[in-house]
Every structure is written in C-alpha cells, then in structure tokens.
Amino acid sequence: MEKVRIDKWLWMVRLYKTRSMANEACLAGKVKINGNNVKPSKEILQGLIITLTMGQLQKTIEVVNSPRNRVSASLVPDYYIDRTSQE
C-alpha cells in the first residue's frame, strides 16, 4: 500500500468532493482516528478506522487500500469498508 496523506485519500475515495474540503474537515476536527483529531498530513495505513462527521451523520470506515488516483464511484468499495451502524 502506498503512503498517502489522509486528506488526499478521503478525496480519492470520493468521501469529499474536493481535496481542500477534506483538508478543511481535518483542520476542523471532523476527521478522527481512534477518537483523536488528525492533521491533513497524517499518512493512512491499511486497517485504520476513521470516523468522519458530515453534518448530522457520523460515518465510520475502515481503510482497505490506497488508490493511485481518484477512483470512479463503482470502484470505491475496493478501498474502504463502511462500518457505520445502521442507526
């Protein structure tokens, strides 16, 4: 798995529309790993559990892999597993 910054990874797997939105979310404390806020430069690793706050929704995902470029929506499931509760 390639080393990738978390803000870039969130953009590449289409969780945020732009990389700058992903960067701002990290700086605003809306992206957490193990309950701790992360900086946009944090490198992701396979198996990390990331919690995102998107408006009212709190989404929990597990990193599976890292793409080389932004991927199409049909390929997104290859790169993370959605662990968000059904509630």
Residue frames as a rotation matrix with the C-alpha (Angstrom) as fourth column:
MET 1
0.580 0.815 0.000 0.00
0.815 -0.580 0.000 0.00
0.000 0.000 -1.000 0.00
GLU 2
-0.171 -0.623 0.763 1.33
0.590 -0.685 -0.428 3.43
0.789 0.377 0.485 -0.99
LYS 3
-0.515 -0.021 -0.857 1.87
0.760 -0.474 -0.445 6.16
-0.396 -0.880 0.261 1.59
VAL 4
-0.314 0.519 0.795 -0.90
0.546 -0.587 0.598 8.72
0.777 0.622 -0.099 1.14
ARG 5
-0.981 0.060 0.186 -1.98
-0.174 -0.702 -0.690 11.75
0.089 -0.709 0.699 3.17
ILE 6
-0.600 0.800 0.006 -5.40
0.612 0.464 -0.640 11.36
-0.515 -0.380 -0.768 4.75
ASP 7
-0.054 0.616 -0.786 -6.83
-0.271 -0.766 -0.583 14.47
-0.961 0.182 0.208 3.07
LYS 8
-0.507 -0.203 -0.837 -5.79
-0.856 0.009 0.517 13.18
-0.097 0.979 -0.178 -0.34
TRP 9
-0.990 0.137 -0.041 -7.10
0.134 0.989 0.064 9.66
0.049 0.058 -0.997 0.39
LEU 10
-0.380 0.903 -0.201 -10.51
0.365 -0.053 -0.930 10.99
-0.850 -0.427 -0.309 1.51
TRP 11
0.011 0.325 -0.946 -10.76
-0.711 -0.663 -0.236 12.90
-0.704 0.675 0.223 -1.77
MET 12
-0.723 -0.399 -0.563 -9.55
-0.689 0.476 0.547 9.97
0.050 0.784 -0.619 -3.91
VAL 13
-0.905 0.419 -0.077 -12.20
0.423 0.905 -0.049 7.60
0.049 -0.077 -0.996 -2.50
ARG 14
-0.535 0.697 0.478 -14.92
0.145 -0.482 0.864 10.23
0.832 0.532 0.156 -3.01
LEU 15
-0.117 0.478 -0.870 -15.80
0.992 0.104 -0.076 10.94
0.054 -0.872 -0.486 0.61
TYR 16
0.084 0.114 -0.990 -15.22
0.251 -0.964 -0.090 14.65
-0.964 -0.241 -0.110 -0.09
LYS 17
0.872 0.396 0.288 -15.85
0.374 -0.159 -0.914 16.49
-0.316 0.904 -0.287 -3.34
THR 18
0.665 -0.707 0.240 -12.52
-0.211 -0.486 -0.848 18.36
0.716 0.514 -0.472 -3.30
ARG 19
0.014 -0.760 -0.649 -9.20
0.722 0.457 -0.520 17.86
0.692 -0.461 0.555 -1.59
SER 20
-0.735 -0.278 0.619 -9.48
-0.117 -0.847 -0.519 21.27
0.668 -0.454 0.590 0.02
MET 21
0.295 0.891 0.344 -12.82
-0.693 -0.048 0.719 20.23
0.658 -0.451 0.604 1.60
ALA 22
0.670 -0.136 -0.730 -11.11
0.393 0.899 0.192 17.14
0.630 -0.416 0.656 3.02
ASN 23
-0.446 -0.895 0.034 -8.25
0.536 -0.297 -0.791 19.31
0.717 -0.334 0.612 4.29
GLU 24
-0.462 0.352 0.814 -10.69
-0.556 -0.830 0.043 21.72
0.691 -0.433 0.579 5.98
ALA 25
0.653 0.728 -0.210 -12.59
-0.334 0.526 0.782 18.83
0.680 -0.440 0.587 7.58
CYS 26
0.228 -0.669 -0.708 -9.34
0.732 0.597 -0.328 17.55
0.642 -0.444 0.625 9.11
LEU 27
-0.733 -0.571 0.370 -8.44
0.254 -0.734 -0.630 21.00
0.631 -0.368 0.683 10.42
ALA 28
-0.199 0.767 0.610 -11.96
-0.709 -0.542 0.451 21.47
0.676 -0.342 0.652 11.85
GLY 29
-0.740 -0.165 0.652 -11.72
-0.627 0.520 -0.580 18.22
-0.243 -0.838 -0.489 13.86
LYS 30
0.325 0.942 -0.089 -14.30
-0.894 0.274 -0.355 16.36
-0.310 0.195 0.931 11.78
VAL 31
0.531 -0.263 -0.805 -11.90
-0.329 0.812 -0.482 13.53
0.780 0.522 0.345 10.91
LYS 32
0.310 -0.372 0.875 -10.73
-0.936 0.041 0.349 11.27
-0.166 -0.927 -0.335 13.73
ILE 33
0.105 -0.327 -0.939 -8.65
-0.246 0.907 -0.343 8.14
0.963 0.267 0.015 14.11
ASN 34
-0.293 -0.125 -0.948 -9.12
0.729 0.613 -0.306 6.26
0.619 -0.780 -0.088 17.40
GLY 35
0.561 0.665 -0.493 -11.06
0.827 -0.421 0.373 9.25
0.041 -0.617 -0.786 18.74
ASN 36
-0.058 -0.672 -0.738 -8.19
0.484 -0.666 0.568 11.67
-0.873 -0.324 0.364 18.12
ASN 37
0.852 0.283 -0.442 -8.30
-0.171 -0.647 -0.743 14.56
-0.496 0.708 -0.503 15.65
VAL 38
0.185 -0.804 0.565 -5.89
0.808 0.452 0.379 14.16
-0.560 0.386 0.733 12.76
LYS 39
-0.086 -0.326 -0.941 -3.93
-0.341 -0.878 0.335 16.65
-0.936 0.350 -0.035 10.72
PRO 40
0.793 0.444 -0.417 -4.36
-0.506 0.099 -0.857 16.60
-0.339 0.890 0.303 6.92
SER 41
0.119 -0.856 -0.503 -0.77
-0.923 0.091 -0.373 15.35
0.365 0.509 -0.780 6.55
LYS 42
-0.032 -0.087 0.996 -1.37
-0.686 0.727 0.041 12.14
-0.727 -0.682 -0.083 8.56
GLU 43
-0.600 -0.224 -0.768 -0.44
-0.743 0.512 0.432 9.11
0.296 0.829 -0.474 6.47
ILE 44
0.442 0.843 0.307 -3.04
-0.891 0.453 0.039 6.37
-0.106 -0.290 0.951 6.32
LEU 45
-0.777 -0.623 0.092 -2.37
-0.619 0.782 0.070 2.69
-0.116 -0.003 -0.993 6.85
GLN 46
-0.343 0.638 -0.689 -4.34
-0.281 0.630 0.724 -0.40
0.896 0.443 -0.037 5.95
GLY 47
-0.253 0.346 -0.903 -6.78
0.735 0.676 0.053 -1.36
0.629 -0.650 -0.426 8.69
LEU 48
-0.992 -0.093 -0.084 -7.17
0.125 -0.773 -0.622 2.13
-0.007 -0.628 0.778 10.20
ILE 49
-0.067 0.995 -0.069 -10.64
0.996 0.071 0.050 3.01
0.055 -0.066 -0.996 11.46
ILE 50
-0.954 -0.219 0.203 -11.58
0.238 -0.968 0.075 6.58
0.180 0.120 0.976 10.50
THR 51
-0.081 0.940 -0.331 -14.58
0.917 -0.060 -0.395 8.44
-0.392 -0.336 -0.857 11.91
LEU 52
-0.871 -0.127 0.474 -15.96
0.375 -0.796 0.476 11.30
0.317 0.592 0.741 9.82
THR 53
-0.244 0.822 -0.514 -18.57
0.553 -0.318 -0.770 13.85
-0.796 -0.472 -0.378 10.86
MET 54
-0.918 0.052 0.394 -20.55
0.343 -0.398 0.851 15.06
0.201 0.916 0.348 7.86
GLY 55
-0.346 0.810 0.474 -23.32
-0.495 -0.587 0.641 17.37
0.797 -0.012 0.604 9.05
GLN 56
0.335 0.577 0.745 -25.63
-0.942 0.194 0.273 15.26
0.014 -0.793 0.609 11.23
LEU 57
0.926 0.057 -0.373 -24.12
-0.146 0.966 -0.213 11.97
0.348 0.252 0.903 10.00
GLN 58
0.188 -0.898 0.399 -21.21
-0.873 0.033 0.486 10.27
-0.449 -0.439 -0.778 11.72
LYS 59
0.845 0.067 -0.530 -19.59
-0.423 0.691 -0.586 7.77
0.327 0.720 0.613 9.36
THR 60
0.280 -0.761 0.585 -17.11
-0.593 0.342 0.729 5.07
-0.755 -0.551 -0.356 10.39
ILE 61
0.871 -0.041 -0.490 -14.92
-0.428 0.428 -0.796 3.49
0.242 0.903 0.356 7.73
GLU 62
0.507 -0.747 0.430 -12.04
0.031 0.514 0.857 1.01
-0.862 -0.421 0.284 7.63
VAL 63
0.269 -0.523 -0.809 -9.17
-0.914 -0.403 -0.043 1.58
-0.303 0.751 -0.587 5.20
VAL 64
0.809 0.022 0.588 -8.59
0.101 0.979 -0.175 -1.38
-0.579 0.201 0.790 2.88
ASN 65
0.046 -0.785 0.618 -6.24
0.967 0.190 0.169 0.03
-0.250 0.589 0.768 0.26
SER 66
0.055 -0.116 -0.992 -4.98
0.027 -0.993 0.117 3.22
-0.998 -0.033 -0.052 -1.33
PRO 67
0.754 0.231 0.615 -5.69
0.597 0.150 -0.788 4.15
-0.275 0.961 -0.025 -4.96
ARG 68
-0.373 -0.913 0.166 -3.09
0.890 -0.302 0.341 5.85
-0.261 0.275 0.925 -7.15
ASN 69
-0.935 0.187 0.301 -5.58
-0.030 -0.888 0.459 8.44
0.353 0.420 0.836 -8.44
ARG 70
-0.466 0.865 0.185 -9.16
-0.721 -0.250 -0.646 9.49
-0.513 -0.435 0.740 -7.74
VAL 71
-0.954 0.104 0.282 -11.37
0.198 0.922 0.331 6.47
-0.226 0.372 -0.900 -8.47
SER 72
-0.553 0.833 -0.014 -14.76
-0.366 -0.228 0.902 6.15
0.748 0.504 0.431 -10.09
ALA 73
-0.124 0.610 0.783 -17.73
-0.991 -0.110 -0.071 5.62
0.043 -0.785 0.618 -7.80
SER 74
0.767 0.464 -0.444 -18.06
-0.490 0.870 0.061 1.98
0.414 0.171 0.894 -8.86
LEU 75
0.150 -0.813 -0.563 -14.53
0.215 0.583 -0.784 1.20
0.965 -0.004 0.262 -7.57
VAL 76
-0.003 -0.137 0.991 -14.90
-0.761 -0.643 -0.091 2.87
0.649 -0.754 -0.102 -4.15
PRO 77
0.854 0.398 0.336 -15.80
-0.518 0.584 0.625 -0.40
0.052 -0.708 0.705 -2.29
ASP 78
0.645 -0.689 -0.331 -12.33
0.429 0.685 -0.589 -1.75
0.632 0.238 0.737 -3.17
TYR 79
-0.255 -0.854 0.452 -10.68
0.166 -0.500 -0.850 0.88
0.952 -0.142 0.269 -0.97
TYR 80
-0.835 -0.034 0.550 -12.74
-0.522 -0.272 -0.809 1.08
0.177 -0.962 0.209 2.22
ILE 81
-0.502 0.702 -0.506 -15.37
0.623 0.699 0.351 -0.79
0.600 -0.139 -0.788 4.21
ASP 82
-0.288 0.508 0.812 -18.25
-0.496 -0.804 0.327 1.22
0.819 -0.308 0.483 5.65
ARG 83
-0.678 -0.038 -0.734 -18.56
0.528 0.670 -0.522 0.29
0.512 -0.742 -0.434 9.36
THR 84
-0.762 0.455 0.461 -21.26
-0.570 -0.809 -0.144 2.87
0.307 -0.373 0.876 10.13
SER 85
-0.828 0.518 0.217 -24.01
0.204 0.638 -0.743 1.48
-0.523 -0.571 -0.633 12.36
GLN 86
-0.601 0.653 0.461 -27.44
0.726 0.206 0.656 1.02
0.333 0.729 -0.598 10.78
GLU 87
0.136 0.648 -0.749 -28.97
0.842 -0.474 -0.257 3.65
-0.522 -0.596 -0.610 13.09
